[in-house]
Amino acid sequence: MNQIAKTIVITGASDGIGKAAAKQLAALGHKVVIVGRNPEKTKKAAEELGAPYHLCDYSDLSQVVRLANELYSYERIDVLANNAGGLQTALEKTKDGFDKTFQVNLLGGLLLTLLLLDKLAESHATVIQTSSIASNLYGTDFDRTDLQNERARSVRKAYGYSKLEDALMTRELQKRYGDRIAAVAFEPGVAKTNFAWDAKGFLRFAYHSPLRHLFTISPETSAKRLTRLAVGTPGTDFIPGELYSYEKLYKLKFRDPDGEIAKAFFDDCLSLLRPYLA
């Protein structure tokens, strides 16, 4: 592993896996930059580490644009961990007119990456996406013509789609920009966090009842998967463009052998983001 101190930006770092990873990376001597949505929690997480912080709600893409401008003030960015996201309790549109799950879990992170591309390229940064086992549980019938989840009227399916999209986006980022950055994704396991706290039915029962102790891991254990990639060397410690479950490659059930679906999906996203990239 490369032990040279890095500047590491982690979104969704005010709680859960992101916060745990920030603590681990700071303990290793890296400069961590905290990004979160909740002002109080984000400030507290940053103060605990003596780290700088920024606020951003991914349900408002104008805030992502502002965040990118703020992050350009750093001398370098060696790692961007696109960890922000979560399970939405209902299918709804954002003020930008996009499905909220799609925007918060995929589109916001992609926009931030593209806006920061020149800055990231200066240090050939690693860009990390947080995917999920939900990509295999609920995303196997992914339909790129239904990005707004207008036909897939299911909270679980929308979440699974978005986490599959994170993996597809990673592959395509590497194909298009691999000479400038190294993209990689990871499956974090099922961690004991606030995930699905506001959900209803099975998800609420599974994640926030005594049952969860049977199959969940601690945020700290899960965060080691992110930390490993953040401190790792592309091509040595991980294969760029791939999806990992800790040190092992994680195989997607969704089939896209020639990469054409990922390519078309990425082009669709670029079209949606064009007004914010101008």
RAWOQUI-V682937 format. One record per pair of residues at least 24 apart in sequence whose ideal C-beta (glycine too) atoms are under 6 Angstrom apart, sorted by the first residue. I is the first residue (numbers start at 1). J is the second residue. D is the distance in Angstrom with one decimal. If there is no record, write none. Layout:
i->I j->J d->D
i->I j->J d->D
This chain:
i->1 j->231 d->5.1
i->1 j->232 d->5.9
i->2 j->233 d->4.8
i->5 j->29 d->5.3
i->5 j->30 d->5.5
i->6 j->30 d->4.9
i->6 j->78 d->3.7
i->6 j->79 d->5.8
i->7 j->31 d->4.7
i->7 j->74 d->5.9
i->7 j->76 d->5.4
i->7 j->77 d->5.5
i->7 j->78 d->5.2
i->8 j->32 d->5.3
i->8 j->79 d->4.2
i->8 j->230 d->5.5
i->9 j->33 d->4.5
i->9 j->77 d->5.7
i->9 j->80 d->5.1
i->10 j->81 d->4.4
i->10 j->83 d->5.8
i->11 j->35 d->4.2
i->11 j->82 d->5.9
i->11 j->83 d->5.3
i->11 j->84 d->3.9
i->12 j->83 d->4.2
i->12 j->84 d->3.5
i->14 j->38 d->5.7
i->14 j->41 d->4.1
i->14 j->42 d->4.2
i->14 j->45 d->4.8
i->15 j->41 d->6.0
i->16 j->193 d->3.6
i->16 j->219 d->5.3
i->17 j->188 d->5.5
i->17 j->191 d->5.8
i->17 j->219 d->5.3
i->17 j->222 d->5.0
i->17 j->223 d->5.0
i->18 j->83 d->4.4
i->19 j->45 d->5.2
i->20 j->219 d->4.2
i->20 j->220 d->4.8
i->20 j->223 d->3.7
i->21 j->223 d->3.9
i->21 j->226 d->4.3
i->21 j->227 d->5.2
i->24 j->223 d->5.8
i->24 j->227 d->4.6
i->25 j->227 d->5.8
i->25 j->230 d->6.0
i->58 j->84 d->5.4
i->58 j->104 d->4.5
i->58 j->108 d->3.4
i->59 j->94 d->4.7
i->59 j->100 d->5.9
i->59 j->104 d->5.7
i->60 j->95 d->6.0
i->61 j->96 d->5.0
i->61 j->276 d->5.4
i->64 j->108 d->5.2
i->64 j->111 d->5.0
i->64 j->112 d->5.3
i->65 j->276 d->5.8
i->68 j->112 d->5.7
i->68 j->115 d->3.7
i->68 j->116 d->5.5
i->72 j->119 d->5.7
i->76 j->123 d->4.8
i->77 j->119 d->5.6
i->77 j->120 d->5.8
i->77 j->125 d->5.6
i->78 j->123 d->5.1
i->78 j->125 d->5.4
i->79 j->125 d->6.0
i->79 j->126 d->4.9
i->79 j->230 d->4.8
i->80 j->127 d->5.0
i->81 j->128 d->4.5
i->82 j->109 d->3.4
i->82 j->129 d->5.2
i->83 j->130 d->4.6
i->87 j->159 d->5.1
i->87 j->196 d->4.9
i->87 j->199 d->5.9
i->89 j->198 d->4.6
i->89 j->199 d->5.9
i->91 j->149 d->5.8
i->99 j->148 d->4.4
i->99 j->149 d->4.8
i->101 j->158 d->4.2
i->101 j->159 d->5.9
i->101 j->162 d->5.3
i->102 j->147 d->5.7
i->102 j->162 d->5.8
i->105 j->162 d->3.7
i->106 j->162 d->5.1
i->106 j->165 d->4.6
i->110 j->169 d->5.9
i->110 j->269 d->5.8
i->111 j->273 d->5.3
i->111 j->276 d->5.7
i->120 j->181 d->5.2
i->121 j->180 d->3.8
i->125 j->181 d->5.4
i->126 j->182 d->4.9
i->127 j->181 d->5.4
i->127 j->183 d->4.8
i->128 j->184 d->5.8
i->128 j->229 d->5.3
i->129 j->166 d->4.3
i->129 j->170 d->5.0
i->129 j->185 d->4.0
i->131 j->163 d->4.9
i->131 j->166 d->4.5
i->131 j->167 d->4.9
i->131 j->185 d->4.8
i->131 j->187 d->5.4
i->131 j->243 d->5.9
i->132 j->163 d->3.9
i->133 j->187 d->5.8
i->134 j->159 d->5.4
i->134 j->160 d->4.3
i->134 j->163 d->4.8
i->135 j->160 d->6.0
i->135 j->163 d->4.3
i->135 j->164 d->4.0
i->135 j->167 d->5.9
i->136 j->253 d->4.7
i->139 j->164 d->3.5
i->140 j->253 d->4.8
i->140 j->254 d->5.4
i->142 j->254 d->5.7
i->144 j->265 d->4.6
i->164 j->254 d->5.7
i->167 j->243 d->4.8
i->168 j->262 d->4.2
i->168 j->265 d->5.7
i->171 j->241 d->5.1
i->171 j->262 d->5.2
i->172 j->262 d->4.8
i->172 j->266 d->4.1
i->174 j->240 d->4.9
i->174 j->241 d->3.4
i->182 j->234 d->3.6
i->182 j->240 d->4.3
i->183 j->240 d->6.0
i->184 j->229 d->5.5
i->184 j->238 d->5.3
i->184 j->240 d->5.9
i->185 j->243 d->4.5
i->186 j->225 d->4.8
i->186 j->229 d->6.0
i->186 j->244 d->4.8
i->187 j->245 d->4.4
i->187 j->250 d->4.7
i->188 j->222 d->4.5
i->188 j->225 d->5.8
i->189 j->217 d->5.1
i->189 j->222 d->5.0
i->190 j->215 d->5.9
i->190 j->216 d->4.9
i->191 j->217 d->5.6
i->191 j->219 d->5.0
i->191 j->222 d->4.0
i->192 j->216 d->4.7
i->192 j->218 d->5.9
i->193 j->219 d->5.5
